[in-house]
């Protein structure tokens, strides 16, 4: 076998992280795929750090590894983690067999992760087979983000979802997949905490105002349903009618209608199932705000077709109440993405489903020349008056090719100006950022925009004009 010929020692790829969760396990927790009380199998667990961390969080986590834990129990589990395993297997047939085994063990969802091609600079080695033989005599096959998703779909035979770059969810049935997509797209399906009947009614009224319709009992959190169980349905409806603001309910109806269309359009982008496979809340939204499922799908299909229309997309960008529009793209802060026109939200969601939205990002860039989305990370956006770019991750929706760039070690990084333009006008920080922009414009600092897009150019303009920044205030420089 190849392994015997060149002595690959896969155990050396099992690194120690100091006891914390790996990036894929953390993503699964954030996405509520891993929950306390749920059984999780870490297939190829290495040193078992994810298993230990998940147990501390209340999960029934077990691990198996051919070297570190060969005696671990391999039994079917609701959730199976296959974390950075496929990329260290040098034999393509064994690689496929390993993925098949993990898929057979997963009852609900298989979470697959692998190292990506943009990490090539971090791997020192020579070409070997379809990967690299490192100086430690270990093997690495680096995946493209789209390649990994396609590979998982090919082996499992189901439509997979990119949770984040290099992290793929494969669900055993469409209901679980659509529940995940619904949580990802319809973010306002939350309930206020309720400790008694009064607070339960307040939570119900809040939900009605945000959703635009009264919920069914089975949609409510169990404690809340129990708190309201002694009231007749007619009494509950009367209390809601008397307490809910009609204007807010109307706004909630419009928002839910648009969110439902967005969900159905994304669902078509990733493969649409029957009405009964939809989450219950989405089924009830369709019954409340559309004449039929067919009519809702027809409207969602038209929305998806509009995404191909350059004129329509540019018009939506021009009409958007949020974001900074340049000759090539619209830039929108993470906090304002939900307020973009629905077709632009669909644009961003389709890119995230295809190639994964990174965990750390600040600004989404939507190109209107072609179809490409970038997620830009400015970690100090709120504290730095002109934050520096740390990373950029882009997916081309025409080819599904991805690219990643890191700027952390560069001496002259790109930076942002006019921060308020990326936010919604009602954002709590928008006024402060706008005041800074106005003072910088009056000081002549934007007179040469082609010079100030990087750290060095901006510092030179500040010096030339005789100004310094003190937080978000512009003050005269001392002689």
N, C-alpha and C positions, 0 to 999 in steps of 0.2 A: 504494500500500500504506500501511497505518497507520504503518509505520516512517518512510516518507518524509514523511508528513503532519506528524508532530510531532517528528521528528528523534531517535528513540531511539538512544543510543549504548551498546550492551550491553557494550563492552569496559571501560567505567568501573565495571562491577560486579565485575570481576576484581581483588580486593583482594590485597595482599601480607601474608603472615603471618610473615615473617622466616625462611622456609625450613623450618618444621616441617610435620608432617602436618595435614591438615584433620581435623575431627571425624569425618566419615564414613570417611575412609581409615584413621584410627586405630581406629575401631570394627571395620572389616573385618580389620585386622591382629589385634586382640584376639580376634576370632571365628574366626580361622584361615581366613578366606576368601581372604586375601592372604598368600602364603608365599614365602620365598626360592626363586628358580628358576622361579616361576610368571610367565607373561606377563600383564600388566595393561594395558588400554587406558583412558586417561583421556579420555573423549569430551567435548570442551568444557573443555579443561584450563586455560584462562586463561593465567596466567603460568608454569604448569608446575611449581609448587612441589611438588605431590604426586608428580609424575613423578620429580623430582630426589631427593626424600626416599626414595621407594621403591627407586630405583636404589641409593642408599647402603645400603639394607637387604638388597641382593642380589636384588631382583626385576627381571625383564625388563620394565620399565615404558616405555610409549610414550604420547605425547600428541598430540591433535589439537585445534585451536581455529580457528574461522573468521577470527579477527583475529591472534592471537599466533603460532599455529603452523599456518597453512593448508596447509603442505607435508607435515605429518605423515602417516604411512602409516595408512590406515584398513583394517585387516585384522581378521578374526575373532580374538577372544582369549578364553581361559578366563574372565577376569574383566573386566568393563567397569564403569568408574565414570562415573556421570552426576551430578556434584556441583554442586548449586546452579545448575543450568542451566534447569530447567523454569520456575522462578519468575521468570526475567527475560525470558521470551518473551511478547510482548504478544498475538500472534496464536494463538488456541486451536488452529487447524488445524495451524500450524507446530509448536506445542508437542506435539501428539499425534504428528506425523510424526517429530519429534526422538526421542521416546521409542521409537517403533517402530524407527527406525534403530539406536538403541543396543541394543535387544533383539535385533535381527537379528545384530549384531556379537558378542553374548555367547554363548560356547559352553557355559559352566557356570552363571554367575551374573551378574546385572545388579544393581548397587548404586546405588539412586536416593536422592538427598537433596534436600530443599527447605526453605526457611525456613517457619516455622509462624506461625499467626495470633497467638500470644501475643507475637510480636515487633512487633506493630503500633505500639506506642508508640515504637519505635526508628526507624520509617520516616516521614519527613516528606514528605507528598505529598497529591495530590488524587485523588479517585475517577476512574478511567479504565477503561473496559471492565469486565473482571472482576478488576481489581487497582488499583494505585496508580501515578500518574505522579509521580516524585520531583522535587525541586527541581533535580536534576542532569540532568533529562530522561531518566532511566532508568525501567524498569518493574519492578514487583514484584507477583507474585500469591502471596499468603500462603495456605498450605494448613492445614486442620485435619489432625491426625495421622491420623484415620480416613479423611479425604477422600483423602489422598495414597496410602494403602494401597489403597483402593478404585479409584482412578484407575489405578494401576500394574496391578492385577489386570484391570481392564476392557480395557486396551490390550494387555497381554501374553497374556491368556487363561489365566494360571496362578494358583494360590494363592500369595500373597506373605506374607512374614513381616516384622513390625516388629522390627527389630534394636534400635532405640532411637528416641526421639521424632524424627520427621522423617527417618529412615533406613530404607529398605525393601530387602529382598532378594527378588529374583525368580529362581527356579532353573529351569533348562531341563528338569530331570527330577525326579521325586519322590524318587529315591534321594539326590540331593545335598541336597534340602530336609530329608529325614528324618535324614540324617547330621548336619546342622546342629542340628536339634531335639534329637537324642539327646545331642550334646555339651553342649547348653545345659541339659538336664534331668538327665542321668545324669553327675554331676560326679566320681564316684569311679572312673572308668575310666582310671586312671593307672598307670604302671609305674615302679618304682624303677630307678635306673640300675644297669647291670650291666657289669662289666669282665672278669669271668672266670666260670668254671662255678659257683663257690661263690656269688658274688653274684647270678648269674642264677637259681640255685635259690632263694635268699632272696627275690628279686623275685617269682618264681613263687608261693612260699608266701604272701607278702603279698597278692598278687592273689587267690588262692584264698580267703583269709580275708575279704577285703573283698567279693568277688563271690559267694562261696558255691558256686562250682563251678570245676572245672579248665578252663583255656582251651584252645582249639584252637591248633595251631601258627601258623595264618595270622592269629590275633588278636595274637600277640606282636610286639613291635618286632623288626625284622630282625636286628640284632646279637645280641639275646638268643636268637632262634630258632637262629642259627648257633652260639652258644655251647653250646646244649643238643642240637645236632644229632647228636652222637656217642653220645648216650645212648639206649637203647631206651625206648619209651613205658612199658613196665612198670616200668622202673627209675625213671623220672621220677615215676610215680604212687606208687611205694613211698616215695620221698623226701618227697613231699608229704604222704602219709598219716602218716608218722612225725614230721614237723616241724610241720604245721598244727595249731592249737589248735581242737578240735572245737566249743567254745562260740563262738569267733569265726566259724568257718565257718557255724554255724547262724544267728548274727546277720547274717552277710553274705547268707545265703539269703533271710532275711526282708526285709532292706533292698532287695535286688535285685528281689524279687517286687513290693514296693510301688513301686519306681522304674519297673518295667516297666508296671505299671498306670497310673502317672502319665503316662508317655510315651504310652501308647495312648489315654488320655483326652484329652490335649492334641492328639494327632494327629487324633482325631475332631473336636475343636473346630475344627481348621484343615483338616479333610478327610482321611479315612483311605484309604490305598492298600492294595494286595495284600501278602501276607506276603513275597513275594520282593523287594519294594521296601524292606523294612526293613534297617537296618544289620545286618551279620553278627552283631555281639555281641548285639543285641536278639533276633534270630532264635534264637540259641543259648540266651539266657536263657528265652525262651518254651518252647523244647523241654525245658529242664531243670526248670522250675518250674510248668509248666501242662500240662494233658492235651492241649491243642490251641490253635491260634491263635484258633479260634472261641470257646473257653471264656475265654481271656484277654481278648478283645474284649468279651465279654458282661460280665465283671466290671468292666472299665474303663468300659463304658457305664453300669453301675449307679453307679459312683463319680461320673461326670459328672452323673447325675440327682440325686444327693445334694446337689450344689452348689446346686440350686434349692430345697432344703428348709431353710427358716429355722431350724426346730427342730434339725435335724441339724447345721447349720453352727454355731449358737450352742453346741450341746453339745460340738462339737469344740473350740471356743474355750475353753470352760470346762475341758475336759480337757487342754488343751495344756500341756506341761511348760515351754514358753517363751512369753515375751511378757507385756505389760501389758494387762489387760482392763479396759476402761472401759464405761460404759453404752451406748456407741455403736459401739465398735470394738476390735480387738486390734492392739496395736503390738508389732512384733518387730524386733529388730536384725538387720542384714544377716548377721552371723555365726551367727545362730540360726535363720534361715529354713528351713534344711534339716532342722531338728529339729521343725518343726511337724507336726501330723497330715497325712496324705497329702491329704485333701480340701482343707485350707487351702493346701498347696503348690500344688495344682491351681488353686485360686482365684487365687493370685498369678500363676502361669504363664499362665493364660488371659488375664489383663489385660495381661501383658507381650507376648504374641503379638499381641493385638489392637491395641495402641497403642504398644508399645515401652517397655522399661524404661530409664530414664535412666542414663547412664554414672556419674554421681555421685549416690549416695544412701546413707543410713545406716539408716533405719528404714522398714519397710513397715507401712502402716496398712490393715487389712482391716475394712471396715464390716460389721456384721451386721444393720443396718437397710438393706435394699436390697443391691445388689452393686456396690461401688466399691472400688478400690484406689488408695492414694496412696503415692508414694515420697518420703520427707522427707529432706532433706540437712542433717545437722549435722556440718560438716567437722571441728569440734574435739571430737567426742564423747569421745575417749579422753584428751585433755589438759585439757579444761575440765570442772570438776565439775558445771556446769550449762550445757551447750552451747546455743548460740543457733541457731534455725532460719534457714537460708539460702534454700532453695527448696522448693517443693512441687509435685508433678506428679500429677494424678489422672485416672483413666479410669473412667467409668461403664459397667459391663458391660451395663446395660440398653439404653443408647442409643449406646454407644461414643463418646460425647462426652468430650473431654479439657479440662482446665484447668491452667494453670500460674501460680504466684504466686512472686514474688521478694521476699524480706524484707531483702536486704542493705543497702539504703539507709534502712530504717526506723529511727526512734529508739528504739522500744520493742518489740523483737522477742520472739516467744514463746520460751520456754526449757524445758528438761527437768529433772525431779526424779526421784529414785529410779531412777537409771540401771541398777542391777542387775536391775530387773524386766524390762528389755527383752532381757536376755541369757539364755543357758542357765546353770543353776546351776554347771555345771562350767567355765564360761569362766574363763580365767586372771585376768581383772580383776574378776569378779563379787564376790569377797569384799571387795576394797578399796572398791568402790562401795557395797556393803551396809553396811560400817562407817560410811561417811559418812552414809548415809540414817538409820541408827540414831541417830547423834549429833545430827543435825538434828531428828529427831523428839523426842528427849529435851529438846532446847533449846527446843521449842515453836514451831519455825519452820513447821510444817505445820498449825498451829491454824486458819488461815484460808485454806484451799486456793484459794478463789476470788480471792484477792489476789495470789498468787505465780506466776501463769502467764506473766508477762511480766517483762522486765528491771527496769522501774521498780518494780513491785510487790514483786519479790523483794528488791531492794536496800533498800526501805523496811522490809521485815520484818526483814532482817538488822540494820539500824540500830536499829529499835525494840527488838529483843531483845538488842542489845549483842554481836553476833558478827561475825567476819570469816572469810573462807576463805583458807587458805594451801595452794594445791593442792587435794588431796582431804582436807584436815584442817580442822576447825572450831575456831577459837580465839577466846578472849575479846578483844573490841576494847579498845584502850587508851583511858582517859578523854581 
